[in-house]
């Protein structure tokens, strides 16, 4: 049976890996919408290759270019935030949410209202508005499947298990580009250095987030919001090989580890074929060649993001929205050369603390409007901290 699918964030690494799987079985999918940002050539090329109904660029200034690239194909073209939301309103059986940043949150909400399956690679959705996202899925009978390698690993490891028998979850982290660099040197690392990941092939922003471990801090918050673990049940361990993605600890002392190659097509494929398992063209691991797996405790002086995430989970309410907005803005300012690498943690900490102390994060009901309000305020405060 052909399934109607859409990919939001089609030109990024997750979107491209998703398209790779879909292109291998084109008769199984009817592609409704592809969205991207500034890579118009890739967006148009892929829309033509999979016969999408519509291609949307988030950059309104590139609509003319997109139309020219799709001329004569019969594929609709559109641009801007409203156009992405309109694409999200087109019913599908399965949709990939891989837009980078909090911009992916509202399209995800729209997708859930059709009661289909949302494959969630957009971390910010659960961090900024997890309770609202999960509530919307329940209200409309929709399914959310995690696509982060760590959360896919947790999800797969919990299949058939009694949650009452689970006592902890261990999320692994590669440690990023600076896991072996002296902490004293981190204040002076460059954007170029932070943009090189030792294991994964990802975009610049998520690669820098990995180096600072803000990426892992977000995944910790996601774990609480999606699976319902309490903050003290979630652990992080540095695992440089990135082969074990997560582990589940049970009350009898046993631990189940999910092991797989550092290839996002596994997690994407699991969500795409769920509840079945389908063939995915990833490397088959040879444990004789791997020989050893290494682990170390994360250094909180090196990775202050983990400490901040713990505080965010304990605060609850809209603390996640403040954390995410401050993190995004701090990353913007680091990439722009306005601040140093280690200052990102100071900025995020300062934003969350200022909003928390003013009692701005404990709003009774979480809505899209309250999330947007906190997001705006947190970004403004982040800039104030940088510019003073």
N, C-alpha and C positions, 0 to 999 in steps of 0.2 A: 504494500500500500504506500503510495507516494505521500510524503509529509510536507506540509507548508512550513518553511523555515525562514528566519531573518537573522542577519548578523549586524549588530550595532557595534561599530568599531572594527570594520572589516579590513582596514588597511594596516592595523597594528599587528604585533606578533601573534596575539591570540586569534585575532580575526583571520590572519593568513593561515594559521595552522588549522583552524576550523574549515576554511575553504579547501585546504588540501584534502581533508577527509571527504568533504562533500563532492569534490571533483572526481574522486575515485569511484563514486557510485551515483552518477548524475541522474539516472532514471529513478532513484529512490527519493529525490527531493525536488520540490517546487519552490524556488527561491523567491520570496516576496520582496524583501528590501535589503539593500546593503547601504551602510552609512560609513562615512570617513570624514577626514578633515581636509588637509591641504594636499595630500597625495592623489591628485585628480587622475593621473595616468593609471595608477594601480586600481583606483575605485572603478573607473570606466572599464578597464580591461577585465576585471573580475566580474563586473555586472554583465558584460557581454558573454563571458565564458560560461556563466551559470544561468544565463537567461533570466536575470532578475526582473521583477515588475518595475521597480523604481530604485534609483541610486540617489543618495542624498549626501551633500557635503555640508558640514557644520559652518564652513566659511562662506558667508553670503557673497563675498567679493569674487568667488570662483565659480559662480553659477554659469556664467557665459562659457567658461572653459569646459565645464562638465557637459553642458548642452552640445558643444561642438564635438566633444569626444564621443558622444552617444548618438550623434546625428545619423538618421537612417536606420537605427536599430529597433525603434519602437519602444525603447526603454524610457520610462519617465525620468525626469531629472528635477531636483529641487534643492533648496539650500536654506540654511538657518535653523535655529532652535525649534521654531514652530513646525518646520517641515520634518524634523526628526521625530517630534511628538506625533505628527500625523502618520508617519511611517510606523510608529509603535502602536498606533490605534488600528493598524491593519491586522486582522486576526491571523494567527499562526498556530501550529501545533507545538513548535519549539523555536525559541529565540535565544541567541547568544548576546549577553550583555557584557561587552568588552570595551566600552567607551572609557577613556581614562579620566579619572577625577570625579568629583561630585556631579558633574554634568551628566553622568550616566544614571543618576538616581531616578529622576522623573520619568525617563523613558521606560525604565524597569517597572515602575509602578503602573504605567499605562499597559504594558505587556501583561502583567498579572491580572488585570481586570478582564481579560478575555478567557481566563481559566485554563490556559495552556501550560507549557513548561518553560520556565526561565532558567537557562544555564548561566549562572552568575559568576563572572570573572571580575566584575567591577567591585573592588574591595570597599570603596567609599559608601556603597549603598547600605551595607550592614553596619559599618562604623558610624556613619552620620545618622542613619535612620532605621536601624535594625528592627525595633519594635513596630514601626509603621509598615515596613516591608513585610514582615512576617504576618502581621495582622491582615494586611491586604491579601496575601496569598490564601490565608484561611477563609477570609470573607468570600472570595470568588472561586474557591475550590481549585486554585492553581498550585503548581508544583515548582519549588525552587531546588535546583541541583547545584551543588558547589563545584566550581571549576578550578579554583586555586589548587595547586598540587597537594598542599597540606590538608585542606578541607575535604578534597576528594578522597584522600587517603583515610581520613577520619571516618567519613561517610561509608566508605567501602568496608572498613574494619568493624563497623558497628552493625552491619547487616546481619540480622538474625540474633543479635545479642540482647540480653536483658539489661537495660540502662541501670537498673538497681545494682547490677553486679560490677559496674564501672566505677573506679575510684579516682582515676586521673587520666589526663590526656597529655602527651608529650609532643610538642611541635618542634621539628628540626629546622635549623637555619644554617645556611652555608657559611655565614660570617661575613660575606661580601668581600669587596675588593681590599679592605684594610684589616682583615682578621688577624694578620701577623705583623702589622705595622705598629711600632711603639705608640702608645696613646699620646705621648707628648708631641709626636709629629703630626697628629691629625688636624690640628688647628691650621696647618699650612698646606694641606693637600689641595690639588686643583680639581676643577670640574671635570677635566679630561680624565684624570686618574680615577675619580669616583664613578665615571661612566663605563668602566670596564669590569664586567662580572667574570669571576674565575670559572663558573660552571654553566650558567644559563645565557641564552641569546635573547635579550629583552630590550625594550625601549630605554631611552636615556633616563626618564624620570623614575621608573621602577628600579632600574639598576642603581641609581644613586640612593633610593630608598632602601635598597638591600644593603648598601655599604654602611648606611647610618643605622640600619635595623629598624627604621620606621616602618618598613614593609612588614616586618615580623610583628611589630607592635600592633599594627592594624589587624594582622591575622589573629593575634591573641584576642582582640576585642571581637572580631568576627566569630571566633569559636564560642565565646560566651553568648553572643546574640543568636547564632544559628542553632547550636546544639544544646544550649541551656546549661553549660558547665559554669560553676561558680569560679570566681577569680583564683581561689586557692587550689582549684583542681587542675589548673592549666600551667604547664611547665614549658620552658624553652631550653633546648640544648643545641650547641653548635656542632654540626656534623659536616665537615668540609667536603665530603664526597657527594653530598646531595643525592644519595641513593635511597635512604630511608626518609620518607616524607612526613610520617607521623607514627606515633605509637599509642596504643590504648592499654592502660594498666587496669587489672581487674582485682576484685577483693580477695581472690585466692593467691595473689602475688604474681600471677601470670601476666605476660605482656605480649600483645599482638602488634607486630610491626608491619607496615605497608612498605614494600620495597619496589622500586621501579627506576627506569632510566630518567635522566634529567631532560625530559622531552614532554612538553605540555600536551602533545597529541594524545597521550595516555588519558589524562584527566578529561580532556575535551571529548575523546572518544567514549569514555565511560558515561558521560552525561548525554552524548548524542544517541547512544544505543540503549541506554537504560530503559527498562529494567533488565535487559539482556546484556551480554557482552559480545561485542563484535570484533572482528579482526582489525587491529591497528598496527601500522607499519613502523613500529619503534624498535630500537635495539633490544635484543634478547641478552640479558645479563649473563656473563660468565664469571661465576663466583671464584673460580680458581685463579682467574686473572686479577680480579678485584683484590683478593687475598685478605685485606684488612679494612675495617670500618672504624673510623676515629670519632671520638666525642670529647667535648670539653664544655665546661660551664661558661655561660656568657659573662663577660666583664661589664658591669653596669657603668663603670667610668667610660668605657669605650662606647657603650650603647645605652645612653640615658633614655632612649625612647621606650625601652621595656619598663623602666620604673614609672614613666609617665602613663603608659598604658594601664598599668596596675591601678594607679590613682583614678584614671578615667572610668574604669570598670566599677570601682568602689563608689564613685560619685554618682554614676548613672545619669538618668535624665538626658539632657542635651549635651553632656560632656563629650560624647563621641563626635557630635557635629562640630563643636568648638575645636577639638583635637584635630580633626581632619582638615578643617579650613585653615587652621594655623599651620599645619604641616605643609599643605599645598602652597601657601603663601611664602613660608620660609624656604621651601624648595625653589620657588620662583626667584627669590632674592639671592639664593646661593648660586643658581645658574647664571644670574645676571651679574655676578661678581660683587654684589653689595655686602655680603657677609661671608664669614668663614664656615667651613664644614661643621665644626662643633657648635657654632652659634645657632644652628637650626634647633637643637634640643632646648637651648635657653629660651628661644622665642616661643616655641610651642608650650613649654612649661609656664612661661609668663602669661600667655593668653588664657590658658585654662584656669590658672590661679586667679587672674583678674576677674574673669566672668563668674567663677565659682564664688569668690568672696563677695561679689555683688548680688549673689543669689539669683543669677540670671539663667542658670542651667536646670533648675527644678521646676520647669513649666508643667502644669498638671497634665495636659494632653499634647501628645506629639502629633503634629500635622506637617504637611509639606510647607506651609507658610512659616511655622515656628522654626523648622529646620533652616529654611532660607534666611530667616532673620538672624539666627545665631551665626550662620555661615558668613553673612555680610559683616556682622559686628566683629567676629573673630579675625577676619581678614584685615579690617580697619585697624584693630588693636595691634596685629602683627606688624603692620607697616609703621605704626606709631613707635613701637619698640625699636624697630630698625633705624628709623629716621631721627630718633632723639639721642 
